[in-house]
Amino acid sequence: MTLKLFTPLKIGKMEIKNRVMRSATWDAMADSIGIVTERSAALYHELNSGGIGLIITGFAYVSYPLGQAGIGQYGIYSDNMIPGWQPIIKEAHKNGSKIAMQIVHGGIAAANFTGKELSFCAVSEIPKLAARPHHAMTDAEIEQIIADFVAAGVRVREAGFDAVQLHGAHGYLFSQFASPLFNHRTDKWGGSPENRRRFSLEVINRMRQALGPDYPILIKFGVQDDKEGGMALSEGLETCRQMVKAGLNSIEVSAGIGSAIARLREGEVSKIVFRERSAAVKKAVNVPVAVVNGVRNITVAEDILESGDADIISMSRPFIREPHLLLRWQQGDDSAAKCISCGKCMPIAVKNESLECGEEKRLREEARK
């Protein structure tokens, strides 16, 4: 019997060959202005040959210089970024995978790599972050960032990507607009839940107009904040409904403001942090829903799909240690992923080294002794 995990799925008019998504992962491999490098190509070569249905790239910033969030982050703010991705996209297609680019603006969570004094774009002034130079954006600045997202979406399509994914989670600009913890505005961009979701809806509406009715627009969305005074799940679910009405084709359920994303620690290899939230989103919308964070074995993945709690299994760290994990499962070796959720892969990226599994690196170093 064919497992549901290995059956195709349509996202809008895009069909993926199985129900597995490689969740967008920052790899710190871009050059100083955000262009793909040889290290990037090597990473995606492994992913492209791993049998994954839909690969999402590491997040790419849409505005320079205020939108960048991390060292070695990809950019999509200029047409110069397009050519480097095209061989990677062609290789993914040759192997039967679809590939999408995730795009983002850091907002007040952005970083400054220019060496110049910059005032970061904030939804509102945040007294607790007074030491971090920032200003509440004007209406004109907000409109410019929306335009930057739309222009980036057009570049993603022109590069040959199969879809674009908005980064609406993890405390970046979409989360900052949506959350009452960051959004204290009293104009049309803040205050009521309707106004706080306006930014997300405007980006999706205008991107849909620019890309036409058929090009898939996805989002990684923090459907709930995990901090007192933050966005409640009920509000996040209504935002999901409104985003789908605006033209969204799929939602990957993740964290908003707070610490939920960090709850999966070493040893907690059976805990699916966002499963209940994913199930709630599934009941609220009629587009495919992905759940991320915690799937480490095929039995759990299949149970999530069969129960209707999600349509897609999204994974990141397991593919860092085993880029061909899915092929292993498909070929009959259904032992759990080797990933132990230690989180050591991210500090390696912070050091601007090639993204790799920290446990594998430790084992190699021990073998050399």
C-alpha positions as CSV (number, residue, x, y, z in Angstrom):
1,M,0.0,0.0,0.0
2,T,1.3,3.5,-0.9
3,L,1.7,5.7,2.1
4,K,-0.1,9.0,1.8
5,L,3.2,10.7,2.4
6,F,4.3,9.6,-1.1
7,T,1.1,10.7,-2.9
8,P,1.0,13.8,-5.1
9,L,-0.8,17.0,-4.0
10,K,-1.9,20.1,-5.8
11,I,-1.2,23.6,-4.4
12,G,-3.2,25.8,-6.6
13,K,-2.3,24.7,-10.0
14,M,1.2,23.4,-8.9
15,E,1.4,19.7,-8.3
16,I,4.1,18.3,-6.0
17,K,5.1,14.6,-6.3
18,N,4.7,13.9,-2.6
19,R,3.6,15.5,0.7
20,V,7.1,16.6,1.9
21,M,8.4,20.1,2.0
22,R,11.9,21.2,2.9
23,S,11.2,24.1,5.2
24,A,13.1,27.4,4.4
25,T,16.4,27.3,6.2
26,W,18.9,30.2,6.6
27,D,22.2,28.8,5.5
28,A,24.5,31.9,5.6
29,M,26.0,31.0,2.2
30,A,25.1,34.0,0.1
31,D,27.8,36.6,-0.8
32,S,28.0,40.0,0.8
33,I,25.2,41.4,-1.3
34,G,22.9,38.4,-1.2
35,I,23.9,36.5,-4.4
36,V,24.1,32.6,-4.6
37,T,27.6,31.2,-4.2
38,E,29.2,27.8,-5.1
39,R,28.5,26.7,-1.5
40,S,24.8,27.5,-2.0
41,A,24.8,25.4,-5.2
42,A,26.4,22.4,-3.4
43,L,23.8,22.6,-0.7
44,Y,20.9,22.6,-3.1
45,H,22.5,19.9,-5.2
46,E,22.1,17.6,-2.3
47,L,18.5,18.7,-1.6
48,N,17.5,18.5,-5.3
49,S,18.6,14.9,-5.5
50,G,16.8,13.9,-2.3
51,G,13.3,13.2,-3.7
52,I,11.6,16.1,-1.8
53,G,8.3,17.2,-3.2
54,L,8.7,21.0,-2.6
55,I,12.0,22.7,-1.6
56,I,11.8,26.2,0.0
57,T,15.0,28.2,-0.2
58,G,16.5,30.1,2.7
59,F,14.8,33.4,3.2
60,A,15.7,36.2,0.8
61,Y,15.3,39.9,1.8
62,V,13.3,42.2,-0.4
63,S,14.6,45.6,0.6
64,Y,18.2,46.8,0.8
65,P,19.8,47.6,3.2
66,L,17.1,47.7,5.8
67,G,15.4,44.4,5.1
68,Q,18.3,42.1,5.7
69,A,18.1,39.9,8.8
70,G,21.2,37.8,8.9
71,I,24.8,37.4,7.6
72,G,25.1,35.5,4.3
73,Q,21.4,35.9,3.7
74,Y,20.1,35.7,0.1
75,G,18.6,38.8,-1.5
76,I,15.9,39.3,-4.1
77,Y,15.9,43.0,-4.1
78,S,17.6,43.3,-7.5
79,D,17.5,41.5,-10.9
80,N,21.1,40.7,-10.3
81,M,20.0,38.0,-7.9
82,I,18.1,36.0,-10.6
83,P,20.8,34.3,-12.7
84,G,22.5,32.5,-9.8
85,W,19.4,30.6,-9.0
86,Q,18.5,29.4,-12.4
87,P,20.9,26.4,-12.6
88,I,19.6,25.3,-9.2
89,I,16.0,25.6,-10.3
90,K,16.7,23.6,-13.5
91,E,18.4,20.8,-11.5
92,A,15.4,20.6,-9.1
93,H,13.0,20.3,-12.0
94,K,15.3,17.7,-13.6
95,N,14.9,15.6,-10.5
96,G,11.1,16.0,-10.4
97,S,11.0,18.4,-7.4
98,K,9.3,21.8,-7.2
99,I,11.2,24.7,-5.7
100,A,10.0,28.0,-4.2
101,M,11.8,31.0,-2.8
102,Q,10.9,32.4,0.6
103,I,11.0,36.2,0.9
104,V,11.2,38.4,3.9
105,H,11.7,41.9,5.5
106,G,13.3,41.9,8.9
107,G,11.7,45.1,10.1
108,I,13.0,45.9,13.6
109,A,14.6,42.4,13.6
110,A,16.8,43.3,10.7
111,A,20.6,43.6,10.9
112,N,23.1,46.2,9.7
113,F,26.0,45.0,7.6
114,T,26.7,48.3,5.9
115,G,29.1,49.9,8.4
116,K,26.9,53.0,8.3
117,E,24.4,54.3,10.9
118,L,20.9,53.1,10.1
119,S,17.5,53.5,11.7
120,F,15.6,50.2,11.4
121,C,12.1,50.1,10.1
122,A,9.7,49.4,13.0
123,V,5.9,49.1,12.9
124,S,5.9,51.3,16.1
125,E,8.6,52.6,18.4
126,I,9.4,50.1,21.1
127,P,10.8,51.6,24.3
128,K,12.4,48.3,25.4
129,L,14.5,48.4,22.2
130,A,15.6,52.1,22.6
131,A,19.2,51.0,22.3
132,R,18.5,49.7,18.8
133,P,18.1,52.7,16.4
134,H,14.7,52.4,14.9
135,H,11.7,54.5,13.9
136,A,8.0,54.0,13.3
137,M,7.5,53.7,9.6
138,T,5.6,56.4,7.7
139,D,2.8,55.4,5.4
140,A,5.1,56.1,2.5
141,E,7.7,53.7,3.9
142,I,5.1,51.0,4.4
143,E,3.9,51.4,0.8
144,Q,7.4,51.1,-0.4
145,I,8.0,47.9,1.4
146,I,4.8,46.4,0.0
147,A,6.0,47.4,-3.4
148,D,9.4,45.7,-2.7
149,F,7.6,42.5,-1.8
150,V,5.6,42.6,-5.0
151,A,8.7,43.3,-7.1
152,A,10.5,40.5,-5.4
153,G,7.6,38.1,-6.2
154,V,7.8,39.0,-9.8
155,R,11.6,38.3,-9.8
156,V,11.0,34.9,-8.1
157,R,8.6,34.0,-11.0
158,E,11.0,35.4,-13.6
159,A,13.9,33.3,-12.2
160,G,11.8,30.2,-12.8
161,F,10.8,29.3,-9.3
162,D,7.5,27.3,-9.1
163,A,6.1,29.4,-6.3
164,V,6.9,32.2,-3.8
165,Q,6.6,31.9,0.0
166,L,6.1,34.9,2.2
167,H,7.8,34.7,5.6
168,G,5.0,35.6,8.0
169,A,6.5,34.2,11.1
170,H,9.4,34.2,13.7
171,G,9.1,37.8,14.6
172,Y,9.9,39.4,11.2
173,L,7.9,42.2,9.7
174,F,4.7,40.3,9.0
175,S,4.7,39.1,12.6
176,Q,5.5,42.6,13.8
177,F,2.5,44.1,12.0
178,A,0.2,41.3,13.1
179,S,1.1,41.3,16.8
180,P,-0.2,43.8,19.4
181,L,3.2,43.3,21.1
182,F,4.9,45.2,18.3
183,N,2.0,47.1,16.6
184,H,0.9,50.0,18.7
185,R,-0.2,52.2,15.7
186,T,-3.5,54.1,15.7
187,D,-3.7,54.6,11.9
188,K,-5.0,52.2,9.3
189,W,-2.1,49.9,9.9
190,G,-2.7,49.2,13.5
191,G,-5.0,49.1,16.5
192,S,-7.8,46.6,15.6
193,P,-7.1,43.1,14.4
194,E,-8.5,44.1,11.0
195,N,-5.9,46.9,10.8
196,R,-3.0,44.8,12.1
197,R,-3.6,42.2,9.4
198,R,-3.9,44.9,6.7
199,F,-0.2,44.7,5.8
200,S,-0.3,41.0,5.1
201,L,-3.5,41.3,3.1
202,E,-2.2,44.2,1.0
203,V,1.0,42.3,0.1
204,I,-1.0,39.2,-0.9
205,N,-3.6,41.2,-2.8
206,R,-1.1,43.3,-4.8
207,M,1.2,40.3,-5.4
208,R,-1.7,38.3,-6.7
209,Q,-2.6,41.2,-9.1
210,A,1.1,41.3,-10.3
211,L,1.5,37.5,-10.7
212,G,-1.9,36.7,-12.1
213,P,-4.4,34.1,-10.9
214,D,-2.4,30.9,-11.3
215,Y,1.1,31.5,-9.8
216,P,1.3,29.9,-6.3
217,I,1.7,32.3,-3.4
218,L,2.4,30.6,-0.1
219,I,3.1,31.8,3.4
220,K,5.0,30.5,6.5
221,F,2.7,32.0,9.2
222,G,3.0,32.4,12.9
223,V,-0.7,31.7,13.7
224,Q,-0.3,32.5,17.4
225,D,2.0,34.5,19.6
226,D,3.5,32.7,22.6
227,K,3.9,35.7,24.8
228,E,1.4,37.4,27.1
229,G,-0.5,40.1,25.3
230,G,0.3,38.7,21.9
231,M,-1.9,37.6,19.0
232,A,-4.4,34.9,20.0
233,L,-5.0,31.8,18.0
234,S,-8.6,32.9,17.1
235,E,-7.2,36.1,15.6
236,G,-4.5,34.2,13.7
237,L,-7.1,31.8,12.3
238,E,-9.2,34.7,11.0
239,T,-6.1,36.2,9.4
240,C,-5.6,32.8,7.7
241,R,-9.2,33.0,6.3
242,Q,-8.7,36.5,5.1
243,M,-5.3,35.7,3.4
244,V,-6.8,32.8,1.5
245,K,-9.6,35.1,0.3
246,A,-6.9,37.6,-0.8
247,G,-5.3,34.9,-3.0
248,L,-3.1,32.7,-0.8
249,N,-2.6,29.1,-2.0
250,S,-1.1,27.4,1.1
251,I,-0.1,28.0,4.7
252,E,2.9,26.5,6.6
253,V,2.1,26.7,10.3
254,S,4.9,28.0,12.5
255,A,5.7,30.4,15.4
256,G,4.9,34.1,15.7
257,I,6.3,36.2,18.6
258,G,7.5,34.1,21.5
259,S,9.3,30.9,22.3
260,A,7.2,28.1,20.9
261,I,9.7,27.4,18.1
262,A,12.4,26.7,20.7
263,R,10.4,24.1,22.6
264,L,11.6,21.1,20.6
265,R,14.9,20.1,22.3
266,E,17.3,17.2,22.2
267,G,15.5,14.0,23.1
268,E,12.0,15.4,22.3
269,V,11.9,13.6,19.0
270,S,8.2,12.7,19.1
271,K,6.8,16.1,20.0
272,I,5.1,17.9,17.1
273,V,5.0,21.4,18.5
274,F,2.5,22.9,16.0
275,R,0.3,20.0,15.3
276,E,-2.8,21.3,17.2
277,R,-2.4,24.7,15.6
278,S,-2.1,23.1,12.1
279,A,-5.3,21.1,12.7
280,A,-7.1,24.3,13.7
281,V,-5.8,26.1,10.5
282,K,-7.0,23.1,8.4
283,K,-10.5,23.5,9.8
284,A,-10.4,27.3,9.0
285,V,-9.2,27.2,5.4
286,N,-9.7,25.2,2.2
287,V,-6.1,25.3,1.0
288,P,-3.2,22.9,1.7
289,V,-1.7,23.3,5.2
290,A,1.9,22.3,6.2
291,V,3.1,21.6,9.7
292,V,6.7,22.1,10.7
293,N,8.9,21.4,13.7
294,G,9.3,17.9,15.1
295,V,8.6,15.2,12.6
296,R,11.4,12.7,12.8
297,N,9.8,9.4,11.8
298,I,7.6,8.2,9.0
299,T,4.9,6.8,11.3
300,V,4.3,10.2,12.9
301,A,4.3,11.8,9.5
302,E,1.7,9.4,8.1
303,D,-0.5,9.7,11.2
304,I,-0.5,13.5,10.8
305,L,-1.6,13.2,7.2
306,E,-4.2,10.4,7.8
307,S,-5.7,12.3,10.7
308,G,-6.2,15.4,8.6
309,D,-4.1,17.6,10.9
310,A,-2.0,18.7,7.9
311,D,-1.7,18.1,4.2
312,I,2.1,18.5,4.0
313,I,5.0,17.5,6.3
314,S,7.6,20.3,6.5
315,M,11.1,19.5,7.7
316,S,14.3,21.4,8.0
317,R,16.9,19.9,10.4
318,P,16.5,16.3,9.4
319,F,17.5,17.2,5.9
320,I,20.6,19.0,7.1
321,R,21.9,15.8,8.5
322,E,20.3,13.5,5.8
323,P,19.5,15.3,2.6
324,H,18.3,12.0,1.2
325,L,16.2,11.0,4.2
326,L,13.0,10.8,2.1
327,L,14.6,8.5,-0.5
328,R,15.7,6.2,2.3
329,W,12.2,6.1,3.7
330,Q,10.7,5.5,0.2
331,Q,13.1,2.7,-0.5
332,G,12.0,0.8,2.6
333,D,14.4,1.9,5.4
334,D,11.8,3.5,7.6
335,S,14.1,4.0,10.7
336,A,13.8,7.4,12.2
337,A,15.7,10.4,11.0
338,K,19.2,10.7,12.5
339,C,18.5,14.3,13.6
340,I,18.5,14.5,17.4
341,S,17.2,18.1,17.5
342,C,20.3,19.4,19.2
343,G,20.2,22.7,17.3
344,K,23.9,22.8,16.7
345,C,23.5,23.4,13.0
346,M,22.3,27.0,13.5
347,P,25.4,28.2,15.5
348,I,27.5,26.8,12.6
349,A,25.6,29.1,10.2
350,V,26.0,32.0,12.6
351,K,29.8,31.7,12.3
352,N,29.2,32.0,8.5
353,E,30.4,28.4,7.9
354,S,28.7,26.0,5.6
355,L,25.4,24.9,7.1
356,E,25.9,21.4,8.3
357,C,24.8,19.0,11.1
358,G,26.7,19.8,14.3
359,E,26.5,16.2,15.4
360,E,28.0,14.9,12.2
361,K,30.7,17.6,12.6
362,R,31.4,16.4,16.1
363,L,31.7,12.8,15.1
364,R,34.1,13.7,12.3
365,E,36.3,15.6,14.7
366,E,36.3,12.8,17.2
367,A,37.3,10.3,14.5
368,R,40.3,12.4,13.6
369,K,41.6,12.3,17.2
